[in-house]
Amino acid sequence: MTVGWPEKLPHMFNTAFTEKLWIVCNYRRETE
């Protein structure tokens, strides 16, 4: 990790990660 990152970057990464997790959970529910 580089020091001096904009504060938005971690937030953007967090949002993308949460979105992926939500999609995976939805997909699993539909497959069962």
ABEGO torsion letter per residue (X at the ends): XBBGBBAAAAAAAAAAAAAAAAAAAAAAAAAX
